Amino acid sequence: MKLEEDHVLVGENNKEINHSSMSLVKQVKIKIMKKQLSELMGKADIEGLSIHQLLTKLMNVDEGLELHHRSWRPALHTIHEVH
């Protein structure tokens, strides 16, 4: 599925800069079971979310899970040797 939309950015001196959607197209592959999709669409309908908002929410959750599943490393402090 390809999602396309125009983005407007405000640059220096508050001038609007339009970016064509063609340069910002992303492809996302989502694997989901029919039951999960049905539940997800039901929640989106209740919350009044568009498909774009729903996909954005899904991608943000996925990024959070990636950060959570990275291996934990302790914060080590440098111990200086005394000569």
mmCIF file of the N, C-alpha and C atoms, coordinates in Angstrom:
data_MODEL
# 
_entry.id   MODEL 
# 
loop_
_atom_site.group_PDB 
_atom_site.id 
_atom_site.type_symbol 
_atom_site.label_atom_id 
_atom_site.label_alt_id 
_atom_site.label_comp_id 
_atom_site.label_asym_id 
_atom_site.label_entity_id 
_atom_site.label_seq_id 
_atom_site.pdbx_PDB_ins_code 
_atom_site.Cartn_x 
_atom_site.Cartn_y 
_atom_site.Cartn_z 
_atom_site.occupancy 
_atom_site.B_iso_or_equiv 
_atom_site.pdbx_formal_charge 
_atom_site.auth_seq_id 
_atom_site.auth_comp_id 
_atom_site.auth_asym_id 
_atom_site.auth_atom_id 
_atom_site.pdbx_PDB_model_num 
ATOM 1   N N  . MET A 1 1  ? 0.854   -1.173  0.000  1.00 0.00 ? 1  MET A N  1 
ATOM 2   C CA . MET A 1 1  ? 0.000   0.000   0.000  1.00 0.00 ? 1  MET A CA 1 
ATOM 3   C C  . MET A 1 1  ? 0.894   1.229   0.000  1.00 0.00 ? 1  MET A C  1 
ATOM 4   N N  . LYS A 1 2  ? 0.591   2.163   -0.839 1.00 0.00 ? 2  LYS A N  1 
ATOM 5   C CA . LYS A 1 2  ? 1.342   3.410   -0.875 1.00 0.00 ? 2  LYS A CA 1 
ATOM 6   C C  . LYS A 1 2  ? 0.463   4.535   -0.357 1.00 0.00 ? 2  LYS A C  1 
ATOM 7   N N  . LEU A 1 3  ? 0.998   5.306   0.543  1.00 0.00 ? 3  LEU A N  1 
ATOM 8   C CA . LEU A 1 3  ? 0.288   6.468   1.065  1.00 0.00 ? 3  LEU A CA 1 
ATOM 9   C C  . LEU A 1 3  ? 0.955   7.705   0.508  1.00 0.00 ? 3  LEU A C  1 
ATOM 10  N N  . GLU A 1 4  ? 0.172   8.568   -0.084 1.00 0.00 ? 4  GLU A N  1 
ATOM 11  C CA . GLU A 1 4  ? 0.722   9.786   -0.648 1.00 0.00 ? 4  GLU A CA 1 
ATOM 12  C C  . GLU A 1 4  ? -0.057  10.978  -0.123 1.00 0.00 ? 4  GLU A C  1 
ATOM 13  N N  . GLU A 1 5  ? 0.670   12.008  0.255  1.00 0.00 ? 5  GLU A N  1 
ATOM 14  C CA . GLU A 1 5  ? 0.015   13.243  0.656  1.00 0.00 ? 5  GLU A CA 1 
ATOM 15  C C  . GLU A 1 5  ? 1.012   14.374  0.501  1.00 0.00 ? 5  GLU A C  1 
ATOM 16  N N  . ASP A 1 6  ? 0.515   15.577  0.369  1.00 0.00 ? 6  ASP A N  1 
ATOM 17  C CA . ASP A 1 6  ? 1.380   16.740  0.241  1.00 0.00 ? 6  ASP A CA 1 
ATOM 18  C C  . ASP A 1 6  ? 1.763   17.235  1.624  1.00 0.00 ? 6  ASP A C  1 
ATOM 19  N N  . HIS A 1 7  ? 2.994   17.655  1.760  1.00 0.00 ? 7  HIS A N  1 
ATOM 20  C CA . HIS A 1 7  ? 3.479   18.186  3.025  1.00 0.00 ? 7  HIS A CA 1 
ATOM 21  C C  . HIS A 1 7  ? 3.877   19.633  2.831  1.00 0.00 ? 7  HIS A C  1 
ATOM 22  N N  . VAL A 1 8  ? 3.547   20.470  3.785  1.00 0.00 ? 8  VAL A N  1 
ATOM 23  C CA . VAL A 1 8  ? 3.927   21.880  3.736  1.00 0.00 ? 8  VAL A CA 1 
ATOM 24  C C  . VAL A 1 8  ? 4.825   22.156  4.932  1.00 0.00 ? 8  VAL A C  1 
ATOM 25  N N  . LEU A 1 9  ? 6.005   22.670  4.655  1.00 0.00 ? 9  LEU A N  1 
ATOM 26  C CA . LEU A 1 9  ? 6.945   23.016  5.715  1.00 0.00 ? 9  LEU A CA 1 
ATOM 27  C C  . LEU A 1 9  ? 7.140   24.517  5.725  1.00 0.00 ? 9  LEU A C  1 
ATOM 28  N N  . VAL A 1 10 ? 7.379   25.061  6.883  1.00 0.00 ? 10 VAL A N  1 
ATOM 29  C CA . VAL A 1 10 ? 7.638   26.491  6.987  1.00 0.00 ? 10 VAL A CA 1 
ATOM 30  C C  . VAL A 1 10 ? 9.142   26.673  7.123  1.00 0.00 ? 10 VAL A C  1 
ATOM 31  N N  . GLY A 1 11 ? 9.728   27.392  6.180  1.00 0.00 ? 11 GLY A N  1 
ATOM 32  C CA . GLY A 1 11 ? 11.170  27.619  6.174  1.00 0.00 ? 11 GLY A CA 1 
ATOM 33  C C  . GLY A 1 11 ? 11.514  28.959  6.788  1.00 0.00 ? 11 GLY A C  1 
ATOM 34  N N  . GLU A 1 12 ? 12.696  29.456  6.433  1.00 0.00 ? 12 GLU A N  1 
ATOM 35  C CA . GLU A 1 12 ? 13.129  30.748  6.942  1.00 0.00 ? 12 GLU A CA 1 
ATOM 36  C C  . GLU A 1 12 ? 12.173  31.841  6.480  1.00 0.00 ? 12 GLU A C  1 
ATOM 37  N N  . ASN A 1 13 ? 12.013  32.847  7.267  1.00 0.00 ? 13 ASN A N  1 
ATOM 38  C CA . ASN A 1 13 ? 11.132  33.989  6.976  1.00 0.00 ? 13 ASN A CA 1 
ATOM 39  C C  . ASN A 1 13 ? 9.676   33.558  6.798  1.00 0.00 ? 13 ASN A C  1 
ATOM 40  N N  . ASN A 1 14 ? 9.295   32.448  7.432  1.00 0.00 ? 14 ASN A N  1 
ATOM 41  C CA . ASN A 1 14 ? 7.924   31.933  7.389  1.00 0.00 ? 14 ASN A CA 1 
ATOM 42  C C  . ASN A 1 14 ? 7.408   31.700  5.976  1.00 0.00 ? 14 ASN A C  1 
ATOM 43  N N  . LYS A 1 15 ? 8.287   31.358  5.051  1.00 0.00 ? 15 LYS A N  1 
ATOM 44  C CA . LYS A 1 15 ? 7.864   31.022  3.693  1.00 0.00 ? 15 LYS A CA 1 
ATOM 45  C C  . LYS A 1 15 ? 7.511   29.544  3.656  1.00 0.00 ? 15 LYS A C  1 
ATOM 46  N N  . GLU A 1 16 ? 6.383   29.228  3.030  1.00 0.00 ? 16 GLU A N  1 
ATOM 47  C CA . GLU A 1 16 ? 5.969   27.836  2.939  1.00 0.00 ? 16 GLU A CA 1 
ATOM 48  C C  . GLU A 1 16 ? 6.745   27.138  1.835  1.00 0.00 ? 16 GLU A C  1 
ATOM 49  N N  . ILE A 1 17 ? 7.170   25.923  2.121  1.00 0.00 ? 17 ILE A N  1 
ATOM 50  C CA . ILE A 1 17 ? 7.881   25.112  1.148  1.00 0.00 ? 17 ILE A CA 1 
ATOM 51  C C  . ILE A 1 17 ? 7.038   23.863  0.920  1.00 0.00 ? 17 ILE A C  1 
ATOM 52  N N  . ASN A 1 18 ? 6.528   23.689  -0.278 1.00 0.00 ? 18 ASN A N  1 
ATOM 53  C CA . ASN A 1 18 ? 5.719   22.514  -0.599 1.00 0.00 ? 18 ASN A CA 1 
ATOM 54  C C  . ASN A 1 18 ? 6.619   21.394  -1.095 1.00 0.00 ? 18 ASN A C  1 
ATOM 55  N N  . HIS A 1 19 ? 6.401   20.213  -0.576 1.00 0.00 ? 19 HIS A N  1 
ATOM 56  C CA . HIS A 1 19 ? 7.125   19.035  -1.030 1.00 0.00 ? 19 HIS A CA 1 
ATOM 57  C C  . HIS A 1 19 ? 6.122   18.111  -1.695 1.00 0.00 ? 19 HIS A C  1 
ATOM 58  N N  . SER A 1 20 ? 6.401   17.736  -2.913 1.00 0.00 ? 20 SER A N  1 
ATOM 59  C CA . SER A 1 20 ? 5.525   16.831  -3.644 1.00 0.00 ? 20 SER A CA 1 
ATOM 60  C C  . SER A 1 20 ? 5.495   15.482  -2.946 1.00 0.00 ? 20 SER A C  1 
ATOM 61  N N  . SER A 1 21 ? 4.358   14.830  -2.994 1.00 0.00 ? 21 SER A N  1 
ATOM 62  C CA . SER A 1 21 ? 4.220   13.535  -2.346 1.00 0.00 ? 21 SER A CA 1 
ATOM 63  C C  . SER A 1 21 ? 5.065   12.469  -3.025 1.00 0.00 ? 21 SER A C  1 
ATOM 64  N N  . MET A 1 22 ? 5.421   12.670  -4.275 1.00 0.00 ? 22 MET A N  1 
ATOM 65  C CA . MET A 1 22 ? 6.207   11.669  -4.986 1.00 0.00 ? 22 MET A CA 1 
ATOM 66  C C  . MET A 1 22 ? 7.575   11.462  -4.336 1.00 0.00 ? 22 MET A C  1 
ATOM 67  N N  . SER A 1 23 ? 8.155   12.485  -3.770 1.00 0.00 ? 23 SER A N  1 
ATOM 68  C CA . SER A 1 23 ? 9.467   12.344  -3.149 1.00 0.00 ? 23 SER A CA 1 
ATOM 69  C C  . SER A 1 23 ? 9.376   11.785  -1.730 1.00 0.00 ? 23 SER A C  1 
ATOM 70  N N  . LEU A 1 24 ? 8.183   11.693  -1.165 1.00 0.00 ? 24 LEU A N  1 
ATOM 71  C CA . LEU A 1 24 ? 8.014   11.255  0.220  1.00 0.00 ? 24 LEU A CA 1 
ATOM 72  C C  . LEU A 1 24 ? 7.213   9.962   0.344  1.00 0.00 ? 24 LEU A C  1 
ATOM 73  N N  . VAL A 1 25 ? 7.114   9.184   -0.729 1.00 0.00 ? 25 VAL A N  1 
ATOM 74  C CA . VAL A 1 25 ? 6.318   7.961   -0.705 1.00 0.00 ? 25 VAL A CA 1 
ATOM 75  C C  . VAL A 1 25 ? 7.086   6.876   0.040  1.00 0.00 ? 25 VAL A C  1 
ATOM 76  N N  . LYS A 1 26 ? 6.412   6.212   0.972  1.00 0.00 ? 26 LYS A N  1 
ATOM 77  C CA . LYS A 1 26 ? 7.002   5.103   1.712  1.00 0.00 ? 26 LYS A CA 1 
ATOM 78  C C  . LYS A 1 26 ? 6.154   3.866   1.475  1.00 0.00 ? 26 LYS A C  1 
ATOM 79  N N  . GLN A 1 27 ? 6.802   2.730   1.419  1.00 0.00 ? 27 GLN A N  1 
ATOM 80  C CA . GLN A 1 27 ? 6.078   1.475   1.347  1.00 0.00 ? 27 GLN A CA 1 
ATOM 81  C C  . GLN A 1 27 ? 6.250   0.758   2.675  1.00 0.00 ? 27 GLN A C  1 
ATOM 82  N N  . VAL A 1 28 ? 5.159   0.223   3.176  1.00 0.00 ? 28 VAL A N  1 
ATOM 83  C CA . VAL A 1 28 ? 5.180   -0.478  4.449  1.00 0.00 ? 28 VAL A CA 1 
ATOM 84  C C  . VAL A 1 28 ? 4.492   -1.814  4.255  1.00 0.00 ? 28 VAL A C  1 
ATOM 85  N N  . LYS A 1 29 ? 5.128   -2.872  4.719  1.00 0.00 ? 29 LYS A N  1 
ATOM 86  C CA . LYS A 1 29 ? 4.518   -4.196  4.645  1.00 0.00 ? 29 LYS A CA 1 
ATOM 87  C C  . LYS A 1 29 ? 4.107   -4.586  6.057  1.00 0.00 ? 29 LYS A C  1 
ATOM 88  N N  . ILE A 1 30 ? 2.832   -4.885  6.214  1.00 0.00 ? 30 ILE A N  1 
ATOM 89  C CA . ILE A 1 30 ? 2.297   -5.235  7.527  1.00 0.00 ? 30 ILE A CA 1 
ATOM 90  C C  . ILE A 1 30 ? 1.716   -6.635  7.448  1.00 0.00 ? 30 ILE A C  1 
ATOM 91  N N  . LYS A 1 31 ? 2.163   -7.499  8.335  1.00 0.00 ? 31 LYS A N  1 
ATOM 92  C CA . LYS A 1 31 ? 1.600   -8.843  8.425  1.00 0.00 ? 31 LYS A CA 1 
ATOM 93  C C  . LYS A 1 31 ? 0.676   -8.856  9.627  1.00 0.00 ? 31 LYS A C  1 
ATOM 94  N N  . ILE A 1 32 ? -0.585  -9.219  9.372  1.00 0.00 ? 32 ILE A N  1 
ATOM 95  C CA . ILE A 1 32 ? -1.577  -9.197  10.446 1.00 0.00 ? 32 ILE A CA 1 
ATOM 96  C C  . ILE A 1 32 ? -2.647  -10.242 10.135 1.00 0.00 ? 32 ILE A C  1 
ATOM 97  N N  . MET A 1 33 ? -3.181  -10.858 11.170 1.00 0.00 ? 33 MET A N  1 
ATOM 98  C CA . MET A 1 33 ? -4.239  -11.846 10.974 1.00 0.00 ? 33 MET A CA 1 
ATOM 99  C C  . MET A 1 33 ? -5.569  -11.125 10.788 1.00 0.00 ? 33 MET A C  1 
ATOM 100 N N  . LYS A 1 34 ? -6.504  -11.799 10.136 1.00 0.00 ? 34 LYS A N  1 
ATOM 101 C CA . LYS A 1 34 ? -7.807  -11.186 9.851  1.00 0.00 ? 34 LYS A CA 1 
ATOM 102 C C  . LYS A 1 34 ? -8.504  -10.721 11.126 1.00 0.00 ? 34 LYS A C  1 
ATOM 103 N N  . LYS A 1 35 ? -8.424  -11.523 12.168 1.00 0.00 ? 35 LYS A N  1 
ATOM 104 C CA . LYS A 1 35 ? -9.073  -11.165 13.432 1.00 0.00 ? 35 LYS A CA 1 
ATOM 105 C C  . LYS A 1 35 ? -8.447  -9.895  14.010 1.00 0.00 ? 35 LYS A C  1 
ATOM 106 N N  . GLN A 1 36 ? -7.109  -9.810  13.967 1.00 0.00 ? 36 GLN A N  1 
ATOM 107 C CA . GLN A 1 36 ? -6.422  -8.627  14.472 1.00 0.00 ? 36 GLN A CA 1 
ATOM 108 C C  . GLN A 1 36 ? -6.781  -7.397  13.642 1.00 0.00 ? 36 GLN A C  1 
ATOM 109 N N  . LEU A 1 37 ? -6.859  -7.578  12.316 1.00 0.00 ? 37 LEU A N  1 
ATOM 110 C CA . LEU A 1 37 ? -7.221  -6.467  11.438 1.00 0.00 ? 37 LEU A CA 1 
ATOM 111 C C  . LEU A 1 37 ? -8.625  -5.973  11.752 1.00 0.00 ? 37 LEU A C  1 
ATOM 112 N N  . SER A 1 38 ? -9.542  -6.905  11.962 1.00 0.00 ? 38 SER A N  1 
ATOM 113 C CA . SER A 1 38 ? -10.916 -6.542  12.288 1.00 0.00 ? 38 SER A CA 1 
ATOM 114 C C  . SER A 1 38 ? -10.980 -5.744  13.592 1.00 0.00 ? 38 SER A C  1 
ATOM 115 N N  . GLU A 1 39 ? -10.258 -6.207  14.612 1.00 0.00 ? 39 GLU A N  1 
ATOM 116 C CA . GLU A 1 39 ? -10.232 -5.499  15.896 1.00 0.00 ? 39 GLU A CA 1 
ATOM 117 C C  . GLU A 1 39 ? -9.610  -4.115  15.746 1.00 0.00 ? 39 GLU A C  1 
ATOM 118 N N  . LEU A 1 40 ? -8.536  -4.046  14.976 1.00 0.00 ? 40 LEU A N  1 
ATOM 119 C CA . LEU A 1 40 ? -7.837  -2.786  14.759 1.00 0.00 ? 40 LEU A CA 1 
ATOM 120 C C  . LEU A 1 40 ? -8.720  -1.782  14.032 1.00 0.00 ? 40 LEU A C  1 
ATOM 121 N N  . MET A 1 41 ? -9.410  -2.241  13.003 1.00 0.00 ? 41 MET A N  1 
ATOM 122 C CA . MET A 1 41 ? -10.295 -1.357  12.248 1.00 0.00 ? 41 MET A CA 1 
ATOM 123 C C  . MET A 1 41 ? -11.464 -0.900  13.121 1.00 0.00 ? 41 MET A C  1 
ATOM 124 N N  . GLY A 1 42 ? -11.946 -1.781  13.998 1.00 0.00 ? 42 GLY A N  1 
ATOM 125 C CA . GLY A 1 42 ? -13.010 -1.405  14.921 1.00 0.00 ? 42 GLY A CA 1 
ATOM 126 C C  . GLY A 1 42 ? -12.565 -0.311  15.874 1.00 0.00 ? 42 GLY A C  1 
ATOM 127 N N  . LYS A 1 43 ? -11.353 -0.448  16.413 1.00 0.00 ? 43 LYS A N  1 
ATOM 128 C CA . LYS A 1 43 ? -10.812 0.576   17.308 1.00 0.00 ? 43 LYS A CA 1 
ATOM 129 C C  . LYS A 1 43 ? -10.618 1.895   16.572 1.00 0.00 ? 43 LYS A C  1 
ATOM 130 N N  . ALA A 1 44 ? -10.128 1.809   15.333 1.00 0.00 ? 44 ALA A N  1 
ATOM 131 C CA . ALA A 1 44 ? -9.906  3.021   14.539 1.00 0.00 ? 44 ALA A CA 1 
ATOM 132 C C  . ALA A 1 44 ? -11.229 3.721   14.266 1.00 0.00 ? 44 ALA A C  1 
ATOM 133 N N  . ASP A 1 45 ? -12.268 2.935   14.011 1.00 0.00 ? 45 ASP A N  1 
ATOM 134 C CA . ASP A 1 45 ? -13.591 3.505   13.746 1.00 0.00 ? 45 ASP A CA 1 
ATOM 135 C C  . ASP A 1 45 ? -14.133 4.200   14.988 1.00 0.00 ? 45 ASP A C  1 
ATOM 136 N N  . ILE A 1 46 ? -13.949 3.584   16.143 1.00 0.00 ? 46 ILE A N  1 
ATOM 137 C CA . ILE A 1 46 ? -14.420 4.169   17.401 1.00 0.00 ? 46 ILE A CA 1 
ATOM 138 C C  . ILE A 1 46 ? -13.675 5.469   17.703 1.00 0.00 ? 46 ILE A C  1 
ATOM 139 N N  . GLU A 1 47 ? -12.351 5.462   17.475 1.00 0.00 ? 47 GLU A N  1 
ATOM 140 C CA . GLU A 1 47 ? -11.534 6.644   17.757 1.00 0.00 ? 47 GLU A CA 1 
ATOM 141 C C  . GLU A 1 47 ? -11.623 7.687   16.653 1.00 0.00 ? 47 GLU A C  1 
ATOM 142 N N  . GLY A 1 48 ? -12.238 7.331   15.525 1.00 0.00 ? 48 GLY A N  1 
ATOM 143 C CA . GLY A 1 48 ? -12.371 8.272   14.417 1.00 0.00 ? 48 GLY A CA 1 
ATOM 144 C C  . GLY A 1 48 ? -11.071 8.514   13.671 1.00 0.00 ? 48 GLY A C  1 
ATOM 145 N N  . LEU A 1 49 ? -10.214 7.491   13.607 1.00 0.00 ? 49 LEU A N  1 
ATOM 146 C CA . LEU A 1 49 ? -8.925  7.629   12.933 1.00 0.00 ? 49 LEU A CA 1 
ATOM 147 C C  . LEU A 1 49 ? -9.037  7.283   11.452 1.00 0.00 ? 49 LEU A C  1 
ATOM 148 N N  . SER A 1 50 ? -8.280  8.002   10.633 1.00 0.00 ? 50 SER A N  1 
ATOM 149 C CA . SER A 1 50 ? -8.200  7.656   9.216  1.00 0.00 ? 50 SER A CA 1 
ATOM 150 C C  . SER A 1 50 ? -7.211  6.502   9.068  1.00 0.00 ? 50 SER A C  1 
ATOM 151 N N  . ILE A 1 51 ? -7.181  5.887   7.894  1.00 0.00 ? 51 ILE A N  1 
ATOM 152 C CA . ILE A 1 51 ? -6.239  4.792   7.647  1.00 0.00 ? 51 ILE A CA 1 
ATOM 153 C C  . ILE A 1 51 ? -4.804  5.298   7.797  1.00 0.00 ? 51 ILE A C  1 
ATOM 154 N N  . HIS A 1 52 ? -4.531  6.493   7.320  1.00 0.00 ? 52 HIS A N  1 
ATOM 155 C CA . HIS A 1 52 ? -3.185  7.067   7.429  1.00 0.00 ? 52 HIS A CA 1 
ATOM 156 C C  . HIS A 1 52 ? -2.791  7.215   8.896  1.00 0.00 ? 52 HIS A C  1 
ATOM 157 N N  . GLN A 1 53 ? -3.701  7.726   9.722  1.00 0.00 ? 53 GLN A N  1 
ATOM 158 C CA . GLN A 1 53 ? -3.412  7.894   11.147 1.00 0.00 ? 53 GLN A CA 1 
ATOM 159 C C  . GLN A 1 53 ? -3.206  6.539   11.818 1.00 0.00 ? 53 GLN A C  1 
ATOM 160 N N  . LEU A 1 54 ? -4.014  5.563   11.427 1.00 0.00 ? 54 LEU A N  1 
ATOM 161 C CA . LEU A 1 54 ? -3.909  4.223   11.987 1.00 0.00 ? 54 LEU A CA 1 
ATOM 162 C C  . LEU A 1 54 ? -2.552  3.603   11.657 1.00 0.00 ? 54 LEU A C  1 
ATOM 163 N N  . LEU A 1 55 ? -2.120  3.721   10.399 1.00 0.00 ? 55 LEU A N  1 
ATOM 164 C CA . LEU A 1 55 ? -0.825  3.172   9.998  1.00 0.00 ? 55 LEU A CA 1 
ATOM 165 C C  . LEU A 1 55 ? 0.322   3.899   10.692 1.00 0.00 ? 55 LEU A C  1 
ATOM 166 N N  . THR A 1 56 ? 0.195   5.196   10.836 1.00 0.00 ? 56 THR A N  1 
ATOM 167 C CA . THR A 1 56 ? 1.221   5.968   11.539 1.00 0.00 ? 56 THR A CA 1 
ATOM 168 C C  . THR A 1 56 ? 1.332   5.491   12.981 1.00 0.00 ? 56 THR A C  1 
ATOM 169 N N  . LYS A 1 57 ? 0.188   5.267   13.601 1.00 0.00 ? 57 LYS A N  1 
ATOM 170 C CA . LYS A 1 57 ? 0.163   4.784   14.983 1.00 0.00 ? 57 LYS A CA 1 
ATOM 171 C C  . LYS A 1 57 ? 0.822   3.404   15.079 1.00 0.00 ? 57 LYS A C  1 
ATOM 172 N N  . LEU A 1 58 ? 0.541   2.533   14.122 1.00 0.00 ? 58 LEU A N  1 
ATOM 173 C CA . LEU A 1 58 ? 1.140   1.202   14.105 1.00 0.00 ? 58 LEU A CA 1 
ATOM 174 C C  . LEU A 1 58 ? 2.654   1.275   13.950 1.00 0.00 ? 58 LEU A C  1 
ATOM 175 N N  . MET A 1 59 ? 3.122   2.128   13.060 1.00 0.00 ? 59 MET A N  1 
ATOM 176 C CA . MET A 1 59 ? 4.563   2.252   12.839 1.00 0.00 ? 59 MET A CA 1 
ATOM 177 C C  . MET A 1 59 ? 5.253   2.823   14.068 1.00 0.00 ? 59 MET A C  1 
ATOM 178 N N  . ASN A 1 60 ? 4.623   3.747   14.765 1.00 0.00 ? 60 ASN A N  1 
ATOM 179 C CA . ASN A 1 60 ? 5.205   4.316   15.982 1.00 0.00 ? 60 ASN A CA 1 
ATOM 180 C C  . ASN A 1 60 ? 5.295   3.267   17.082 1.00 0.00 ? 60 ASN A C  1 
ATOM 181 N N  . VAL A 1 61 ? 4.295   2.413   17.190 1.00 0.00 ? 61 VAL A N  1 
ATOM 182 C CA . VAL A 1 61 ? 4.316   1.341   18.186 1.00 0.00 ? 61 VAL A CA 1 
ATOM 183 C C  . VAL A 1 61 ? 5.446   0.383   17.865 1.00 0.00 ? 61 VAL A C  1 
ATOM 184 N N  . ASP A 1 62 ? 5.616   0.059   16.575 1.00 0.00 ? 62 ASP A N  1 
ATOM 185 C CA . ASP A 1 62 ? 6.668   -0.857  16.159 1.00 0.00 ? 62 ASP A CA 1 
ATOM 186 C C  . ASP A 1 62 ? 8.044   -0.297  16.508 1.00 0.00 ? 62 ASP A C  1 
ATOM 187 N N  . GLU A 1 63 ? 8.268   0.981   16.286 1.00 0.00 ? 63 GLU A N  1 
ATOM 188 C CA . GLU A 1 63 ? 9.551   1.598   16.618 1.00 0.00 ? 63 GLU A CA 1 
ATOM 189 C C  . GLU A 1 63 ? 9.808   1.535   18.115 1.00 0.00 ? 63 GLU A C  1 
ATOM 190 N N  . GLY A 1 64 ? 8.774   1.732   18.902 1.00 0.00 ? 64 GLY A N  1 
ATOM 191 C CA . GLY A 1 64 ? 8.911   1.644   20.351 1.00 0.00 ? 64 GLY A CA 1 
ATOM 192 C C  . GLY A 1 64 ? 9.274   0.236   20.797 1.00 0.00 ? 64 GLY A C  1 
ATOM 193 N N  . LEU A 1 65 ? 8.698   -0.767  20.137 1.00 0.00 ? 65 LEU A N  1 
ATOM 194 C CA . LEU A 1 65 ? 9.020   -2.147  20.476 1.00 0.00 ? 65 LEU A CA 1 
ATOM 195 C C  . LEU A 1 65 ? 10.460  -2.478  20.110 1.00 0.00 ? 65 LEU A C  1 
ATOM 196 N N  . GLU A 1 66 ? 10.929  -1.950  18.980 1.00 0.00 ? 66 GLU A N  1 
ATOM 197 C CA . GLU A 1 66 ? 12.315  -2.179  18.585 1.00 0.00 ? 66 GLU A CA 1 
ATOM 198 C C  . GLU A 1 66 ? 13.267  -1.625  19.639 1.00 0.00 ? 66 GLU A C  1 
ATOM 199 N N  . LEU A 1 67 ? 12.983  -0.443  20.137 1.00 0.00 ? 67 LEU A N  1 
ATOM 200 C CA . LEU A 1 67 ? 13.832  0.148   21.166 1.00 0.00 ? 67 LEU A CA 1 
ATOM 201 C C  . LEU A 1 67 ? 13.789  -0.675  22.446 1.00 0.00 ? 67 LEU A C  1 
ATOM 202 N N  . HIS A 1 68 ? 12.613  -1.208  22.758 1.00 0.00 ? 68 HIS A N  1 
ATOM 203 C CA . HIS A 1 68 ? 12.430  -1.982  23.977 1.00 0.00 ? 68 HIS A CA 1 
ATOM 204 C C  . HIS A 1 68 ? 13.171  -3.319  23.908 1.00 0.00 ? 68 HIS A C  1 
ATOM 205 N N  . HIS A 1 69 ? 13.242  -3.928  22.724 1.00 0.00 ? 69 HIS A N  1 
ATOM 206 C CA . HIS A 1 69 ? 13.840  -5.248  22.579 1.00 0.00 ? 69 HIS A CA 1 
ATOM 207 C C  . HIS A 1 69 ? 15.345  -5.219  22.318 1.00 0.00 ? 69 HIS A C  1 
ATOM 208 N N  . ARG A 1 70 ? 15.936  -4.062  22.184 1.00 0.00 ? 70 ARG A N  1 
ATOM 209 C CA . ARG A 1 70 ? 17.385  -4.001  22.028 1.00 0.00 ? 70 ARG A CA 1 
ATOM 210 C C  . ARG A 1 70 ? 18.037  -4.503  23.306 1.00 0.00 ? 70 ARG A C  1 
ATOM 211 N N  . SER A 1 71 ? 19.201  -5.125  23.138 1.00 0.00 ? 71 SER A N  1 
ATOM 212 C CA . SER A 1 71 ? 19.867  -5.680  24.315 1.00 0.00 ? 71 SER A CA 1 
ATOM 213 C C  . SER A 1 71 ? 20.249  -4.563  25.284 1.00 0.00 ? 71 SER A C  1 
ATOM 214 N N  . TRP A 1 72 ? 20.082  -4.851  26.548 1.00 0.00 ? 72 TRP A N  1 
ATOM 215 C CA . TRP A 1 72 ? 20.356  -3.870  27.589 1.00 0.00 ? 72 TRP A CA 1 
ATOM 216 C C  . TRP A 1 72 ? 21.846  -3.837  27.850 1.00 0.00 ? 72 TRP A C  1 
ATOM 217 N N  . ARG A 1 73 ? 22.377  -2.668  27.999 1.00 0.00 ? 73 ARG A N  1 
ATOM 218 C CA . ARG A 1 73 ? 23.783  -2.496  28.355 1.00 0.00 ? 73 ARG A CA 1 
ATOM 219 C C  . ARG A 1 73 ? 23.860  -1.513  29.512 1.00 0.00 ? 73 ARG A C  1 
ATOM 220 N N  . PRO A 1 74 ? 24.665  -1.852  30.507 1.00 0.00 ? 74 PRO A N  1 
ATOM 221 C CA . PRO A 1 74 ? 24.780  -0.928  31.640 1.00 0.00 ? 74 PRO A CA 1 
ATOM 222 C C  . PRO A 1 74 ? 25.544  0.330   31.245 1.00 0.00 ? 74 PRO A C  1 
ATOM 223 N N  . ALA A 1 75 ? 25.240  1.411   31.902 1.00 0.00 ? 75 ALA A N  1 
ATOM 224 C CA . ALA A 1 75 ? 25.970  2.658   31.673 1.00 0.00 ? 75 ALA A CA 1 
ATOM 225 C C  . ALA A 1 75 ? 27.264  2.573   32.467 1.00 0.00 ? 75 ALA A C  1 
ATOM 226 N N  . LEU A 1 76 ? 28.364  2.375   31.770 1.00 0.00 ? 76 LEU A N  1 
ATOM 227 C CA . LEU A 1 76 ? 29.652  2.227   32.439 1.00 0.00 ? 76 LEU A CA 1 
ATOM 228 C C  . LEU A 1 76 ? 30.377  3.557   32.480 1.00 0.00 ? 76 LEU A C  1 
ATOM 229 N N  . HIS A 1 77 ? 30.967  3.841   33.606 1.00 0.00 ? 77 HIS A N  1 
ATOM 230 C CA . HIS A 1 77 ? 31.717  5.075   33.776 1.00 0.00 ? 77 HIS A CA 1 
ATOM 231 C C  . HIS A 1 77 ? 33.205  4.769   33.650 1.00 0.00 ? 77 HIS A C  1 
ATOM 232 N N  . THR A 1 78 ? 33.948  5.702   33.118 1.00 0.00 ? 78 THR A N  1 
ATOM 233 C CA . THR A 1 78 ? 35.386  5.536   32.967 1.00 0.00 ? 78 THR A CA 1 
ATOM 234 C C  . THR A 1 78 ? 36.065  5.647   34.326 1.00 0.00 ? 78 THR A C  1 
ATOM 235 N N  . ILE A 1 79 ? 36.932  4.683   34.591 1.00 0.00 ? 79 ILE A N  1 
ATOM 236 C CA . ILE A 1 79 ? 37.716  4.709   35.829 1.00 0.00 ? 79 ILE A CA 1 
ATOM 237 C C  . ILE A 1 79 ? 39.145  5.063   35.425 1.00 0.00 ? 79 ILE A C  1 
ATOM 238 N N  . HIS A 1 80 ? 39.593  6.196   35.851 1.00 0.00 ? 80 HIS A N  1 
ATOM 239 C CA . HIS A 1 80 ? 40.927  6.658   35.492 1.00 0.00 ? 80 HIS A CA 1 
ATOM 240 C C  . HIS A 1 80 ? 41.973  5.992   36.374 1.00 0.00 ? 80 HIS A C  1 
ATOM 241 N N  . GLU A 1 81 ? 43.071  5.593   35.755 1.00 0.00 ? 81 GLU A N  1 
ATOM 242 C CA . GLU A 1 81 ? 44.165  4.983   36.509 1.00 0.00 ? 81 GLU A CA 1 
ATOM 243 C C  . GLU A 1 81 ? 45.009  6.064   37.171 1.00 0.00 ? 81 GLU A C  1 
ATOM 244 N N  . VAL A 1 82 ? 45.462  5.770   38.375 1.00 0.00 ? 82 VAL A N  1 
ATOM 245 C CA . VAL A 1 82 ? 46.315  6.703   39.106 1.00 0.00 ? 82 VAL A CA 1 
ATOM 246 C C  . VAL A 1 82 ? 47.738  6.191   38.988 1.00 0.00 ? 82 VAL A C  1 
ATOM 247 N N  . HIS A 1 83 ? 48.663  7.032   38.520 1.00 0.00 ? 83 HIS A N  1 
ATOM 248 C CA . HIS A 1 83 ? 50.069  6.617   38.365 1.00 0.00 ? 83 HIS A CA 1 
ATOM 249 C C  . HIS A 1 83 ? 50.884  7.051   39.528 1.00 0.00 ? 83 HIS A C  1 
# 
